[in-house]
Amino acid sequence: MASHTDHPELLTTAELAALLRKTPNAVHVMRYRGQAPPGFRCGRDVLYPRRGVEEWIAARLAMDPVAQRSAQ
């Protein structure tokens, strides 16, 4: 059985960056520009709900015409 820490409900900036194969700084820039998944400040950190990240990725895939062509 997978532990809760294998798939945390909230991702840190570093975890999101690893998932997206970006640097943490790139995620900060994306957030500043309004291009990152929904997240919220918790003290000095930004946390991203896993469900919101998954929905954000799905929406980006749906908007990508190249991804749509390969799905057909």
Secondary structure, 3 states (H helix, E strand, C coil): CCCHHHCCCEECHHHHHHHHCCCHHHHHHHHHCCCCCCCEEECCEEEEEHHHHHHHHHHHHHHCHHHHHHHC
